[in-house]
């Protein structure tokens, strides 16, 4: 709930100030479920491609309606998961760290995104160890939270730290339904100024599902983010934590009803966007959204 400490009203007002973002997305022209690489995927899944496209367009419209800039990468045939742009890289300070997918079916996606990044003027680093971009790498407060356990390796964490020169905080994922960090945690705001200069992770606010993490990682999160929003397993399974926040507006799955109520009570403004067709592949709003941080 909003703080009642002296100066608290101002603090909460600043924390709820949105910041215009730039997002990279990929149209779901070839989206389908053709293989199974996580518990959500069934090779016989019936995907409604028209509905998937309409839902993706709703997400793009919601971002633009709230003042955000959208860039798009050209979808390639034969790459049904290319729509999940967050997995392609992580961009911090205008520098890009690319991907090396754990699953061989997805590895050709890296090349397609590399073409886009190079054309856009980025010097993109190719990791030597399996790493799945913002799926497992979450910038917050001048640090990087880094998931491992299912996809991205700890060796990749070291590469990321060397590339960006930012402290990396490793977090162990233990539940296969939350195979990427961005299915179990997202950043609501990054501190007073909305940027990386806010002083550290403890000045930021995140939401996460504790059960997705090992006991030691839960303790790390508790210490770093004592004021975090804690989601239920039901809301996490509804892809409520695969959300995107601009510091005020939270683009979130409408099925995550309890989490939506919690965010509203904290002064955030939920913007429900239904991406249920993409849940069949284990993805949601954040999976489809790569943030291009200047």
C-alpha positions as CSV (number, residue, x, y, z in Angstrom):
1,X,0.0,0.0,0.0
2,X,1.1,3.6,-0.4
3,X,3.5,4.8,2.3
4,X,2.4,7.2,5.0
5,X,5.9,8.2,6.0
6,X,6.9,11.9,5.7
7,X,7.6,12.6,2.1
8,X,5.9,9.3,1.2
9,X,3.3,10.8,-1.0
10,X,6.0,12.4,-3.2
11,X,8.0,9.2,-3.3
12,X,5.0,7.2,-4.5
13,X,4.0,9.8,-7.1
14,X,7.5,9.7,-8.6
15,X,7.5,5.9,-8.6
16,X,4.3,5.9,-10.6
17,X,5.6,8.2,-13.3
18,X,5.7,6.4,-16.7
19,X,8.8,6.6,-18.9
20,X,8.5,6.3,-22.7
21,X,10.1,3.1,-23.9
22,X,11.2,1.6,-27.2
23,X,10.2,-1.9,-27.9
24,X,11.2,-4.5,-30.5
25,X,8.6,-7.0,-31.6
26,X,8.1,-9.6,-34.3
27,X,4.8,-10.2,-36.1
28,X,3.5,-13.7,-35.5
29,X,3.2,-14.5,-39.2
30,X,4.6,-18.0,-38.7
31,X,3.6,-18.6,-35.1
32,X,2.7,-22.3,-34.3
33,X,3.5,-25.0,-31.8
34,X,5.6,-27.5,-33.8
35,X,7.7,-29.0,-31.1
36,X,7.8,-29.2,-27.3
37,X,10.6,-27.6,-25.3
38,X,8.7,-26.5,-22.2
39,X,5.8,-27.9,-20.2
40,X,3.3,-25.6,-21.9
41,X,4.0,-26.9,-25.4
42,X,2.1,-29.8,-27.0
43,X,3.0,-30.7,-30.5
44,X,-0.7,-31.3,-31.3
45,X,-1.8,-27.9,-30.0
46,X,-4.3,-26.2,-32.2
47,X,-3.2,-22.6,-32.6
48,X,-5.7,-20.1,-33.9
49,X,-3.3,-18.0,-36.1
50,X,-5.9,-15.3,-36.8
51,X,-6.6,-14.9,-33.1
52,X,-2.8,-14.9,-32.3
53,X,-2.3,-12.1,-34.8
54,X,-5.2,-10.1,-33.4
55,X,-3.9,-10.4,-29.9
56,X,-0.4,-9.4,-30.9
57,X,-1.9,-6.3,-32.7
58,X,-3.8,-5.5,-29.5
59,X,-0.5,-5.5,-27.7
60,X,1.2,-3.2,-30.2
61,X,-1.8,-0.9,-30.1
62,X,-1.7,-0.8,-26.3
63,X,2.0,0.2,-26.3
64,X,1.5,2.9,-28.8
65,X,-1.6,4.3,-27.0
66,X,0.6,4.8,-24.0
67,X,3.3,6.6,-25.8
68,X,5.8,3.9,-26.5
69,X,7.8,3.4,-29.8
70,X,7.5,0.1,-31.6
71,X,10.2,-1.4,-33.9
72,X,9.6,-4.7,-35.7
73,X,11.9,-7.4,-37.0
74,X,11.0,-9.3,-40.2
75,X,9.6,-12.8,-39.3
76,X,11.2,-15.7,-41.0
77,X,9.4,-18.9,-42.2
78,X,10.2,-22.0,-40.3
79,X,10.8,-20.2,-37.0
80,X,7.5,-20.4,-35.2
81,X,8.9,-19.0,-31.9
82,X,10.5,-15.9,-33.5
83,X,7.6,-13.9,-32.2
84,X,9.1,-14.1,-28.7
85,X,11.5,-11.2,-29.3
86,X,12.6,-10.9,-25.6
87,X,14.7,-14.1,-26.0
88,X,16.8,-12.7,-28.8
89,X,19.0,-10.3,-26.8
90,X,19.3,-7.9,-23.9
91,X,20.0,-4.3,-24.6
92,X,21.5,-2.0,-21.9
93,X,23.0,1.5,-22.5
94,X,22.6,1.1,-26.3
95,X,24.7,-2.1,-26.3
96,X,23.3,-5.5,-27.3
97,X,24.2,-9.0,-26.0
98,X,22.8,-11.6,-28.2
99,X,21.4,-15.1,-27.8
100,X,22.5,-18.7,-28.1
101,X,19.4,-20.8,-27.6
102,X,19.4,-23.9,-25.5
103,X,17.1,-25.7,-27.9
104,X,18.5,-26.4,-31.4
105,X,15.1,-25.6,-32.9
106,X,15.4,-22.0,-31.9
107,X,19.1,-21.3,-32.7
108,X,18.4,-19.9,-36.2
109,X,16.4,-17.1,-34.6
110,X,19.6,-15.6,-33.3
111,X,20.9,-14.9,-36.9
112,X,17.6,-13.2,-37.9
113,X,17.7,-10.9,-35.0
114,X,21.4,-10.2,-35.5
115,X,20.6,-9.0,-39.0
116,X,18.2,-6.5,-37.5
117,X,20.5,-5.3,-34.7
118,X,23.4,-4.7,-37.1
119,X,21.1,-2.8,-39.6
120,X,20.0,-0.7,-36.7
121,X,23.6,0.2,-35.8
122,X,24.1,-2.0,-32.8
123,X,27.4,-3.8,-32.1
124,X,25.9,-7.1,-31.0
125,X,28.0,-9.6,-28.9
126,X,27.5,-13.3,-29.7
127,X,27.6,-15.4,-26.5
128,X,29.6,-18.5,-26.4
129,X,27.4,-20.2,-23.7
130,X,23.6,-20.8,-23.9
131,X,21.9,-17.6,-23.2
132,X,18.3,-16.5,-24.0
133,X,18.3,-12.8,-23.8
134,X,15.7,-11.0,-21.6
135,X,14.1,-14.3,-21.0
136,X,16.7,-14.8,-18.3
137,X,18.4,-11.4,-18.0
138,X,16.5,-8.6,-16.3
139,X,18.2,-5.1,-15.9
140,X,17.3,-3.4,-12.7
141,X,19.0,-0.6,-10.7
142,X,22.3,-0.8,-12.4
143,X,22.5,-4.6,-12.0
144,X,21.4,-7.6,-14.0
145,X,19.2,-10.3,-12.4
146,X,20.2,-13.5,-14.2
147,X,18.1,-16.7,-14.2
148,X,19.6,-20.2,-14.7
149,X,18.4,-23.7,-14.2
150,X,16.7,-24.5,-17.5
151,X,18.0,-22.4,-20.4
152,X,20.7,-19.8,-19.7
153,X,23.9,-21.1,-18.1
154,X,26.0,-19.6,-15.3
155,X,28.9,-19.4,-17.8
156,X,26.7,-17.0,-19.8
157,X,26.2,-14.8,-16.7
158,X,30.0,-14.3,-16.6
159,X,30.0,-13.3,-20.3
160,X,27.2,-10.8,-19.6
161,X,29.0,-9.2,-16.7
162,X,32.2,-8.8,-18.8
163,X,30.3,-7.3,-21.7
164,X,28.3,-4.7,-19.8
165,X,30.5,-4.2,-16.8
166,X,27.4,-4.5,-14.6
167,X,27.1,-6.7,-11.4
168,X,25.2,-9.9,-12.2
169,X,23.0,-11.5,-9.5
170,X,22.4,-15.1,-10.3
171,X,19.0,-16.6,-9.5
172,X,18.2,-20.4,-9.6
173,X,14.9,-21.4,-11.2
174,X,13.5,-24.7,-10.0
175,X,10.0,-25.1,-11.4
176,X,9.9,-26.1,-15.1
177,X,6.7,-24.2,-15.7
178,X,8.8,-21.1,-15.0
179,X,11.7,-22.0,-17.3
180,X,12.7,-18.4,-17.9
181,X,13.2,-15.6,-15.3
182,X,10.7,-13.4,-17.1
183,X,7.9,-15.9,-16.4
184,X,8.6,-15.6,-12.7
185,X,9.6,-12.0,-12.2
186,X,9.3,-8.5,-13.7
187,X,10.4,-5.0,-12.9
188,X,7.6,-2.5,-12.0
189,X,9.9,0.5,-11.7
190,X,13.6,1.0,-11.6
191,X,13.9,3.7,-8.9
192,X,13.2,7.4,-8.4
193,X,14.4,8.6,-11.8
194,X,13.1,5.5,-13.7
195,X,16.6,4.7,-14.9
196,X,19.7,2.8,-13.9
197,X,21.2,5.6,-11.8
198,X,18.7,5.2,-9.0
199,X,21.4,3.7,-6.7
200,X,20.9,-0.1,-6.9
201,X,18.3,-2.8,-6.9
202,X,17.0,-1.9,-3.5
203,X,15.6,1.4,-5.0
204,X,13.5,-0.6,-7.5
205,X,10.2,-2.5,-7.2
206,X,9.7,-5.9,-8.7
207,X,6.9,-8.5,-8.6
208,X,7.8,-12.2,-8.5
209,X,6.5,-15.7,-7.5
210,X,8.7,-17.1,-4.7
211,X,8.0,-20.7,-5.5
212,X,9.8,-20.5,-8.9
213,X,13.1,-20.0,-7.1
214,X,15.5,-22.1,-5.0
215,X,15.5,-21.3,-1.2
216,X,18.8,-19.3,-1.5
217,X,17.5,-17.3,-4.5
218,X,14.3,-16.5,-2.6
219,X,16.4,-15.1,0.2
220,X,18.4,-13.0,-2.2
221,X,15.2,-11.6,-3.6
222,X,13.8,-10.9,-0.2
223,X,16.9,-9.0,0.8
224,X,17.2,-7.0,-2.5
225,X,13.5,-6.2,-2.8
226,X,11.9,-6.1,0.7
227,X,8.9,-4.2,-0.8
228,X,8.3,-6.6,-3.7
229,X,4.8,-7.6,-4.9
230,X,4.5,-11.3,-4.3
231,X,2.4,-13.2,-6.8
232,X,0.4,-16.4,-6.2
233,X,1.1,-19.5,-8.2
234,X,-2.2,-19.2,-9.9
235,X,-1.4,-15.7,-11.2
236,X,2.1,-16.8,-12.2
237,X,0.6,-19.7,-14.2
238,X,-1.7,-17.2,-15.8
239,X,1.4,-15.4,-17.1
240,X,0.8,-12.5,-14.8
241,X,4.5,-12.1,-14.2
242,X,5.3,-12.1,-17.9
243,X,4.4,-8.5,-17.9
244,X,5.8,-5.2,-19.0
245,X,5.8,-2.0,-16.9
246,X,6.7,1.6,-17.9
247,X,6.8,2.6,-14.3
248,X,3.1,3.4,-14.1
249,X,1.2,1.3,-16.6
250,X,1.5,-2.5,-16.4
251,X,0.7,-4.4,-19.5
252,X,-0.5,-7.7,-18.0
253,X,-2.5,-10.8,-18.7
254,X,-6.2,-10.2,-17.6
255,X,-6.3,-13.7,-16.2
256,X,-3.9,-12.7,-13.3
257,X,-6.7,-11.2,-11.3
258,X,-5.2,-11.2,-7.8
259,X,-2.0,-9.7,-9.1
260,X,-3.9,-7.0,-10.9
261,X,-5.6,-6.1,-7.6
262,X,-2.3,-5.9,-5.8
263,X,-0.8,-3.6,-8.4
264,X,-3.8,-1.4,-8.4
265,X,-3.5,-1.1,-4.6
266,X,0.1,0.0,-5.0
267,X,-0.9,2.8,-7.4
268,X,0.0,1.2,-10.7
269,X,-2.4,1.2,-13.6
270,X,-2.9,-2.3,-15.0
271,X,-3.5,-2.5,-18.8
272,X,-4.9,-5.9,-19.5
273,X,-3.9,-7.5,-22.8
274,X,-4.9,-11.0,-23.6
275,X,-2.2,-13.1,-25.3
276,X,-3.7,-16.4,-24.4
277,X,-2.9,-18.0,-27.8
278,X,0.8,-17.5,-27.1
279,X,0.4,-19.3,-23.7
280,X,0.2,-22.5,-25.7
281,X,3.9,-22.0,-26.5
282,X,4.8,-20.9,-23.0
283,X,4.9,-17.2,-23.8
284,X,3.1,-14.0,-23.0
285,X,3.4,-10.2,-23.1
286,X,7.0,-9.9,-22.0
287,X,8.2,-12.8,-24.1
288,X,6.9,-10.9,-27.2
289,X,8.6,-7.7,-26.1
290,X,12.3,-6.8,-26.3
291,X,13.2,-3.4,-24.7
292,X,15.7,-1.3,-26.5
293,X,17.3,0.7,-23.7
294,X,19.1,3.8,-24.8
